[in-house]
Amino acid sequence: MRVPSNGPRDTKVRHVRKQARVIGTVVEPYRSISVESLQVELGDGYREVWSPQAQQRAF
């Protein structure tokens, strides 16, 4: 199993039991994913809940 490596832990925990889609790049040596977008299924489609750009805007 590959684990998103750069997404914040609280975001991952908040959506742990939901269908999710991760867009990013696989980092083979670490068996992880460098996440570009974390999207969660909300019944009417997927919605982005985290991205590096959104995190930068929040700060």
Biopython code that builds the backbone (N, CA, C, O; Angstrom):
import numpy as np
from Bio.PDB.StructureBuilder import StructureBuilder

atoms = [
    (1, "MET", "N", (0.845, -1.194, 0.000)),
    (1, "MET", "CA", (0.000, 0.000, 0.000)),
    (1, "MET", "C", (0.880, 1.243, 0.000)),
    (1, "MET", "O", (1.858, 1.321, 0.743)),
    (2, "ARG", "N", (0.534, 2.194, -0.821)),
    (2, "ARG", "CA", (1.277, 3.448, -0.873)),
    (2, "ARG", "C", (0.529, 4.485, -0.038)),
    (2, "ARG", "O", (-0.699, 4.562, -0.071)),
    (3, "VAL", "N", (1.279, 5.267, 0.698)),
    (3, "VAL", "CA", (0.697, 6.266, 1.590)),
    (3, "VAL", "C", (1.042, 7.658, 1.078)),
    (3, "VAL", "O", (2.206, 7.930, 0.782)),
    (4, "PRO", "N", (0.044, 8.558, 0.966)),
    (4, "PRO", "CA", (0.368, 9.935, 0.575)),
    (4, "PRO", "C", (1.348, 10.533, 1.575)),
    (4, "PRO", "O", (1.071, 10.569, 2.774)),
    (5, "SER", "N", (2.491, 11.003, 1.086)),
    (5, "SER", "CA", (3.554, 11.412, 1.989)),
    (5, "SER", "C", (3.509, 12.874, 2.388)),
    (5, "SER", "O", (3.935, 13.212, 3.492)),
    (6, "ASN", "N", (3.014, 13.742, 1.543)),
    (6, "ASN", "CA", (3.125, 15.156, 1.856)),
    (6, "ASN", "C", (1.811, 15.802, 2.288)),
    (6, "ASN", "O", (1.785, 17.008, 2.535)),
    (7, "GLY", "N", (0.741, 15.059, 2.387)),
    (7, "GLY", "CA", (-0.528, 15.614, 2.846)),
    (7, "GLY", "C", (-0.554, 15.677, 4.368)),
    (7, "GLY", "O", (0.042, 14.826, 5.029)),
    (8, "PRO", "N", (-1.229, 16.663, 4.930)),
    (8, "PRO", "CA", (-1.287, 16.778, 6.389)),
    (8, "PRO", "C", (-2.055, 15.616, 7.025)),
    (8, "PRO", "O", (-3.065, 15.162, 6.487)),
    (9, "ARG", "N", (-1.576, 15.151, 8.147)),
    (9, "ARG", "CA", (-2.179, 14.007, 8.836)),
    (9, "ARG", "C", (-3.624, 14.273, 9.207)),
    (9, "ARG", "O", (-4.465, 13.390, 9.039)),
    (10, "ASP", "N", (-3.947, 15.463, 9.708)),
    (10, "ASP", "CA", (-5.325, 15.751, 10.129)),
    (10, "ASP", "C", (-6.304, 15.675, 8.956)),
    (10, "ASP", "O", (-7.450, 15.267, 9.144)),
    (11, "THR", "N", (-5.881, 16.055, 7.766)),
    (11, "THR", "CA", (-6.741, 15.953, 6.585)),
    (11, "THR", "C", (-6.995, 14.497, 6.242)),
    (11, "THR", "O", (-8.123, 14.114, 5.931)),
    (12, "LYS", "N", (-5.940, 13.680, 6.299)),
    (12, "LYS", "CA", (-6.097, 12.252, 6.005)),
    (12, "LYS", "C", (-7.024, 11.596, 7.028)),
    (12, "LYS", "O", (-7.878, 10.795, 6.651)),
    (13, "VAL", "N", (-6.873, 11.916, 8.297)),
    (13, "VAL", "CA", (-7.701, 11.323, 9.352)),
    (13, "VAL", "C", (-9.156, 11.765, 9.207)),
    (13, "VAL", "O", (-10.064, 10.963, 9.426)),
    (14, "ARG", "N", (-9.391, 13.009, 8.848)),
    (14, "ARG", "CA", (-10.749, 13.543, 8.706)),
    (14, "ARG", "C", (-11.544, 12.793, 7.630)),
    (14, "ARG", "O", (-12.769, 12.701, 7.716)),
    (15, "HIS", "N", (-10.859, 12.265, 6.631)),
    (15, "HIS", "CA", (-11.533, 11.620, 5.507)),
    (15, "HIS", "C", (-11.238, 10.124, 5.421)),
    (15, "HIS", "O", (-11.364, 9.530, 4.350)),
    (16, "VAL", "N", (-10.849, 9.513, 6.534)),
    (16, "VAL", "CA", (-10.356, 8.138, 6.525)),
    (16, "VAL", "C", (-11.380, 7.111, 6.046)),
    (16, "VAL", "O", (-10.975, 6.129, 5.424)),
    (17, "ARG", "N", (-12.641, 7.271, 6.289)),
    (17, "ARG", "CA", (-13.643, 6.269, 5.910)),
    (17, "ARG", "C", (-14.393, 6.642, 4.638)),
    (17, "ARG", "O", (-15.429, 6.047, 4.340)),
    (18, "LYS", "N", (-13.895, 7.605, 3.891)),
    (18, "LYS", "CA", (-14.552, 8.059, 2.673)),
    (18, "LYS", "C", (-13.789, 7.551, 1.449)),
    (18, "LYS", "O", (-12.596, 7.257, 1.526)),
    (19, "GLN", "N", (-14.493, 7.453, 0.323)),
    (19, "GLN", "CA", (-13.846, 7.139, -0.947)),
    (19, "GLN", "C", (-12.993, 8.344, -1.326)),
    (19, "GLN", "O", (-13.467, 9.480, -1.292)),
    (20, "ALA", "N", (-11.753, 8.103, -1.683)),
    (20, "ALA", "CA", (-10.861, 9.206, -2.016)),
    (20, "ALA", "C", (-10.100, 8.898, -3.295)),
    (20, "ALA", "O", (-9.941, 7.744, -3.693)),
    (21, "ARG", "N", (-9.638, 9.966, -3.919)),
    (21, "ARG", "CA", (-8.822, 9.855, -5.123)),
    (21, "ARG", "C", (-7.597, 10.748, -4.902)),
    (21, "ARG", "O", (-7.718, 11.909, -4.510)),
    (22, "VAL", "N", (-6.429, 10.186, -5.160)),
    (22, "VAL", "CA", (-5.183, 10.926, -5.004)),
    (22, "VAL", "C", (-4.544, 11.089, -6.370)),
    (22, "VAL", "O", (-4.379, 10.120, -7.110)),
    (23, "ILE", "N", (-4.189, 12.317, -6.695)),
    (23, "ILE", "CA", (-3.462, 12.604, -7.924)),
    (23, "ILE", "C", (-2.068, 13.041, -7.498)),
    (23, "ILE", "O", (-1.911, 13.970, -6.706)),
    (24, "GLY", "N", (-1.067, 12.365, -8.028)),
    (24, "GLY", "CA", (0.299, 12.692, -7.648)),
    (24, "GLY", "C", (1.307, 11.823, -8.346)),
    (24, "GLY", "O", (1.012, 11.188, -9.358)),
    (25, "THR", "N", (2.506, 11.801, -7.793)),
    (25, "THR", "CA", (3.627, 11.076, -8.370)),
    (25, "THR", "C", (4.108, 10.021, -7.382)),
    (25, "THR", "O", (4.310, 10.312, -6.203)),
    (26, "VAL", "N", (4.289, 8.799, -7.866)),
    (26, "VAL", "CA", (4.792, 7.718, -7.025)),
    (26, "VAL", "C", (6.288, 7.927, -6.795)),
    (26, "VAL", "O", (7.042, 8.171, -7.737)),
    (27, "VAL", "N", (6.707, 7.830, -5.538)),
    (27, "VAL", "CA", (8.115, 7.929, -5.158)),
    (27, "VAL", "C", (8.553, 6.522, -4.766)),
    (27, "VAL", "O", (8.418, 6.121, -3.610)),
    (28, "GLU", "N", (9.079, 5.777, -5.736)),
    (28, "GLU", "CA", (9.383, 4.352, -5.552)),
    (28, "GLU", "C", (10.311, 4.043, -4.387)),
    (28, "GLU", "O", (10.005, 3.136, -3.613)),
    (29, "PRO", "N", (11.435, 4.750, -4.217)),
    (29, "PRO", "CA", (12.347, 4.357, -3.130)),
    (29, "PRO", "C", (11.677, 4.379, -1.752)),
    (29, "PRO", "O", (12.053, 3.612, -0.865)),
    (30, "TYR", "N", (10.692, 5.251, -1.574)),
    (30, "TYR", "CA", (10.014, 5.390, -0.284)),
    (30, "TYR", "C", (8.640, 4.731, -0.257)),
    (30, "TYR", "O", (7.970, 4.745, 0.776)),
    (31, "ARG", "N", (8.209, 4.150, -1.389)),
    (31, "ARG", "CA", (6.894, 3.536, -1.507)),
    (31, "ARG", "C", (5.809, 4.491, -0.994)),
    (31, "ARG", "O", (4.981, 4.127, -0.159)),
    (32, "SER", "N", (5.836, 5.694, -1.506)),
    (32, "SER", "CA", (4.879, 6.723, -1.106)),
    (32, "SER", "C", (4.429, 7.497, -2.342)),
    (32, "SER", "O", (4.874, 7.228, -3.458)),
    (33, "ILE", "N", (3.538, 8.460, -2.121)),
    (33, "ILE", "CA", (3.026, 9.300, -3.201)),
    (33, "ILE", "C", (3.241, 10.758, -2.817)),
    (33, "ILE", "O", (2.893, 11.171, -1.710)),
    (34, "SER", "N", (3.804, 11.525, -3.717)),
    (34, "SER", "CA", (3.881, 12.967, -3.544)),
    (34, "SER", "C", (2.570, 13.527, -4.097)),
    (34, "SER", "O", (2.362, 13.556, -5.310)),
    (35, "VAL", "N", (1.702, 13.963, -3.212)),
    (35, "VAL", "CA", (0.328, 14.314, -3.574)),
    (35, "VAL", "C", (0.248, 15.702, -4.203)),
    (35, "VAL", "O", (0.796, 16.672, -3.678)),
    (36, "GLU", "N", (-0.442, 15.776, -5.333)),
    (36, "GLU", "CA", (-0.743, 17.046, -5.981)),
    (36, "GLU", "C", (-2.177, 17.464, -5.699)),
    (36, "GLU", "O", (-2.488, 18.655, -5.706)),
    (37, "SER", "N", (-3.062, 16.488, -5.450)),
    (37, "SER", "CA", (-4.459, 16.775, -5.150)),
    (37, "SER", "C", (-5.080, 15.589, -4.424)),
    (37, "SER", "O", (-4.983, 14.452, -4.887)),
    (38, "LEU", "N", (-5.719, 15.851, -3.287)),
    (38, "LEU", "CA", (-6.475, 14.841, -2.555)),
    (38, "LEU", "C", (-7.943, 15.188, -2.721)),
    (38, "LEU", "O", (-8.381, 16.266, -2.319)),
    (39, "GLN", "N", (-8.708, 14.266, -3.318)),
    (39, "GLN", "CA", (-10.119, 14.503, -3.604)),
    (39, "GLN", "C", (-10.961, 13.466, -2.876)),
    (39, "GLN", "O", (-10.576, 12.301, -2.782)),
    (40, "VAL", "N", (-12.118, 13.893, -2.356)),
    (40, "VAL", "CA", (-13.020, 13.013, -1.615)),
    (40, "VAL", "C", (-14.370, 12.981, -2.312)),
    (40, "VAL", "O", (-14.863, 14.011, -2.772)),
    (41, "GLU", "N", (-14.973, 11.781, -2.390)),
    (41, "GLU", "CA", (-16.285, 11.605, -3.012)),
    (41, "GLU", "C", (-17.360, 12.046, -2.023)),
    (41, "GLU", "O", (-17.400, 11.581, -0.884)),
    (42, "LEU", "N", (-18.227, 12.948, -2.472)),
    (42, "LEU", "CA", (-19.252, 13.507, -1.588)),
    (42, "LEU", "C", (-20.672, 13.214, -2.062)),
    (42, "LEU", "O", (-21.596, 13.935, -1.687)),
    (43, "GLY", "N", (-20.868, 12.199, -2.858)),
    (43, "GLY", "CA", (-22.206, 11.842, -3.322)),
    (43, "GLY", "C", (-22.520, 12.388, -4.693)),
    (43, "GLY", "O", (-23.147, 11.704, -5.503)),
    (44, "ASP", "N", (-22.099, 13.601, -4.968)),
    (44, "ASP", "CA", (-22.353, 14.205, -6.281)),
    (44, "ASP", "C", (-21.066, 14.363, -7.076)),
    (44, "ASP", "O", (-21.001, 15.170, -8.003)),
    (45, "GLY", "N", (-20.058, 13.607, -6.721)),
    (45, "GLY", "CA", (-18.769, 13.674, -7.413)),
    (45, "GLY", "C", (-17.639, 13.915, -6.430)),
    (45, "GLY", "O", (-17.854, 13.992, -5.221)),
    (46, "TYR", "N", (-16.449, 14.032, -6.958)),
    (46, "TYR", "CA", (-15.264, 14.253, -6.133)),
    (46, "TYR", "C", (-14.993, 15.737, -5.968)),
    (46, "TYR", "O", (-15.175, 16.525, -6.896)),
    (47, "ARG", "N", (-14.551, 16.107, -4.762)),
    (47, "ARG", "CA", (-14.205, 17.495, -4.467)),
    (47, "ARG", "C", (-12.813, 17.517, -3.862)),
    (47, "ARG", "O", (-12.498, 16.700, -2.996)),
    (48, "GLU", "N", (-11.987, 18.434, -4.305)),
    (48, "GLU", "CA", (-10.635, 18.558, -3.766)),
    (48, "GLU", "C", (-10.690, 19.066, -2.331)),
    (48, "GLU", "O", (-11.313, 20.089, -2.048)),
    (49, "VAL", "N", (-10.032, 18.342, -1.428)),
    (49, "VAL", "CA", (-9.998, 18.745, -0.023)),
    (49, "VAL", "C", (-8.608, 19.190, 0.416)),
    (49, "VAL", "O", (-8.450, 19.765, 1.492)),
    (50, "TRP", "N", (-7.583, 18.920, -0.430)),
    (50, "TRP", "CA", (-6.239, 19.367, -0.111)),
    (50, "TRP", "C", (-5.376, 19.375, -1.353)),
    (50, "TRP", "O", (-5.494, 18.496, -2.207)),
    (51, "SER", "N", (-4.509, 20.368, -1.454)),
    (51, "SER", "CA", (-3.471, 20.432, -2.476)),
    (51, "SER", "C", (-2.368, 21.330, -1.914)),
    (51, "SER", "O", (-2.635, 22.149, -1.035)),
    (52, "PRO", "N", (-1.146, 21.191, -2.400)),
    (52, "PRO", "CA", (-0.079, 22.084, -1.919)),
    (52, "PRO", "C", (-0.403, 23.558, -2.168)),
    (52, "PRO", "O", (-0.079, 24.413, -1.343)),
    (53, "GLN", "N", (-1.035, 23.854, -3.292)),
    (53, "GLN", "CA", (-1.385, 25.240, -3.599)),
    (53, "GLN", "C", (-2.421, 25.788, -2.615)),
    (53, "GLN", "O", (-2.313, 26.930, -2.169)),
    (54, "ALA", "N", (-3.421, 24.976, -2.280)),
    (54, "ALA", "CA", (-4.442, 25.414, -1.308)),
    (54, "ALA", "C", (-3.808, 25.623, 0.062)),
    (54, "ALA", "O", (-4.177, 26.549, 0.785)),
    (55, "GLN", "N", (-2.864, 24.771, 0.418)),
    (55, "GLN", "CA", (-2.193, 24.928, 1.707)),
    (55, "GLN", "C", (-1.385, 26.224, 1.730)),
    (55, "GLN", "O", (-1.393, 26.933, 2.736)),
    (56, "GLN", "N", (-0.689, 26.543, 0.641)),
    (56, "GLN", "CA", (0.058, 27.800, 0.558)),
    (56, "GLN", "C", (-0.861, 29.012, 0.679)),
    (56, "GLN", "O", (-0.530, 29.980, 1.363)),
    (57, "ARG", "N", (-2.020, 28.957, 0.012)),
    (57, "ARG", "CA", (-2.981, 30.072, 0.095)),
    (57, "ARG", "C", (-3.504, 30.244, 1.517)),
    (57, "ARG", "O", (-3.770, 31.365, 1.950)),
    (58, "ALA", "N", (-3.654, 29.131, 2.250)),
    (58, "ALA", "CA", (-4.167, 29.191, 3.623)),
    (58, "ALA", "C", (-3.182, 29.875, 4.566)),
    (58, "ALA", "O", (-3.577, 30.474, 5.566)),
    (59, "PHE", "N", (-1.904, 29.777, 4.235)),
    (59, "PHE", "CA", (-0.884, 30.427, 5.084)),
    (59, "PHE", "C", (-0.647, 31.783, 4.579)),
    (59, "PHE", "O", (0.171, 32.515, 5.137)),
]
sb = StructureBuilder()
sb.init_structure("model")
sb.init_model(0)
sb.init_chain("A")
sb.init_seg("    ")
for serial, (resi, resn, name, xyz) in enumerate(atoms, 1):
    if name == "N":
        sb.init_residue(resn, " ", resi, " ")
    sb.init_atom(name, np.array(xyz, "f"), 0.0, 1.0, " ", f" {name:<3s}", serial, name[0])
structure = sb.get_structure()
